Amino acid sequence: MKHTRTAGVLMPVSSFEGTLGIGDFGQSAYDWINQLADTGATIWQILPLNPVGYGNSPYQTYSSFAGDEIYISIEVLFQSLGLEYDFEPERETTIHYDSVRDRKKFALLQAFEVFEKNDAYASFLEVSKPWLDEYVEFIALKKHNDNASWLDWTEFETLEENLEYERFVQFVFYEQWMDLKAYANSLGIIVVGDIPIYLGHDSAEVYHHRDQFLLNPDGSAAWVAGVPPDHFSDEGQHWGNPLYDWDAMAKDNYSLWIERLRWNQRMFDVIRIDHFRAFDTYWAIPGTSDTARIGEWRLGPRHAFFDCMYENIEDLNLVVEDLGDLRPEVLELRDDYNLMGMTIIQFNIKPNELKRDASMGTNVLVYTGTHDNQPIQGWVQDLTPGNHLKISANLRDLGINERTLWKQLCSYTLSLNADWAILPMQDLMGMGDETRINSPGTIGSPNWEWKLDIDSNLEDGFEFLAYLIDKHNR
C-alpha cells in the first residue's frame, strides 16, 4: 500500500457509546465514522477484536481468528431477524464485562432460535474453513468445562447444537464487522487492525497446534514471552504467553501464521503487528519463573518468516510496533520490507531540547500516545510547572501556538514529516488519566474499561482534528 500524508484516530470499538454497556457495531459506530470522515481524516485504528480472556485484555484472547460476541450489535441483529428490541440502554463510562457478556448472550440465544441458514451463512463457512471448526470446538468445550483453561478440562465432548450456536455467533460478528468496515471504506476511511505477536496460552490455536509452541508434555508453557527490565520498566514485563517453536513452524512453512495474517488481511485494510522486534530477537523466560528479570535472548525467524508471508499472502499490508531498545538488526529487518514503523511523541519530548526531527523519514506512523500510554492531557498534568513552560515555549518557537499545551502537542504531532499521524480520541477531546485504556504491567480494572457516554462532546474533538488536518496539510 502506498502511504500518503494523512491523519487518523485511534478509537477502540469497545469505547464507542453503545447502548448495552459497551461499544459495538451499532449506530454509534456509524455515527462516529461519519464525523471522522467529515474532518478529512482517512485512518481509523482499532484494537484487536478477538474474544478477550484473562483480565479482559484484547491482547490475551481465546483465538487470533474469531471475533468477540460482545461487539455484536443486538439492535442491528434483532432488526435483521424481525425480532422486537426492548432492552433498557446502559450508558455508563465504564465497561462491566461480565454483565455485558450476560446480556449479549441472552439476546444472541434468542436470535439463534429463529435464525435460518442462508447463502451468506454458507459463504462464511467456506471462507472461514481454516479456523472456524477448531475455534467452535475449543470455545464450546471451554464453556462446557465452566470456562476452565484447557489444561484443566475433564469433559471432551459437547452437543452439536453448542457448536452450531458458536458458528452462528461468528457469522453474525463477521457480517456486522464487514458491513461496518465497508461503510468506513466507502467514506474514504481505511481501517488499521491490530494483532499481538503472541497468542494466549488458553487459546484455540495453542490447544489445537501444541507442536507449534514450546510446551511441556503436560501442556504447560516451557518458555513464556515478555521483555527484560529497561528504561520503561525496572522489572520488565512478564506476559506469560507461550513462545513459538520457530523451528517447528518453519518445517510447517509457517502455515498457522499464513492463515492468521491472511484472515486478518481480509478483516482489515492494514494490520499493525505488536512487538515486531521479536521476529528478530525475543526474550525467553522460563515457564517456572514469575519474573521477567530471568531469561535469555534468542534469535527469531527474521527474513525467512517475512519472505514466506509475502510469497503466500496477496496484498499484505503491515505496519509494525518497533519501540523500545532495539539492536540495529531490528531496524534493518523492518526496512528490508519497507515496513512502516512507529514513533510516540510522549517518549521523545525533552523540555530543554525540542525541534522537528529532520532525520525522521516519511515511512513512519507518529502518535501522541497509544492505548498503552497516558492520554496527552494526563501526561501534561504530570509535568512540573517549569517543564510545562519550557515545552510550551519551545513549541511556540516552532510555530505551534495553540493556547493549551495538550493542544500544542497534538498539533506538533501532525506537523511532523511522518506520512501517518494518529491521535487517540481522548487526546482530541483533552481528556485525562481517567480515560486511559491500559497501564502495561498491570492486570484488571480499570484497564480496557473506558468508553464514551451520551454526554461525551465528540463535536469539539472532531472540530479540533479538522483544524489540525487543514493546518498541517494532511
Secondary structure, DSSP 4 states (H G I P E B T S, - for coil): ----SEEEEE--GGGS--SBSS--SSHHHHHHHHHHHHTT--EEE----S-B-GGG-TTSBS-SSS--GGGS-HHHHHHHHT----PPPB--SB--HHHHHHHHHHHHHHHHHH----HHHHHHHHHTTTTHHHHHHHHHHHHHTTT--GGG-------HHHHHHHHHHHHHHHHHHHHHHHHHHHTT-EEEEEE-SS--SSSHHHHH-GGGB-B-TTS-BSEEEEE---SS-SS-EEEEEEPB-HHHHHHTTTHHHHHHHHHHHHH-SEEEES-GGGGTEEEEEETT-S-TTS-EEEE--THHHHHHHHHHSTT--EEE---SS--HHHHHHHHHTT-BEEEEHHHH-BTTB----TT--SSEEEES--TTS--HHHHHHTS-HHHHHHHHHHHHHTT---SSHHHHHHHHHHHSS-SEEEEEHHHHTT--GGG----TT--STTTT-B---TT--HHHHHHHHHHHHHHTT-
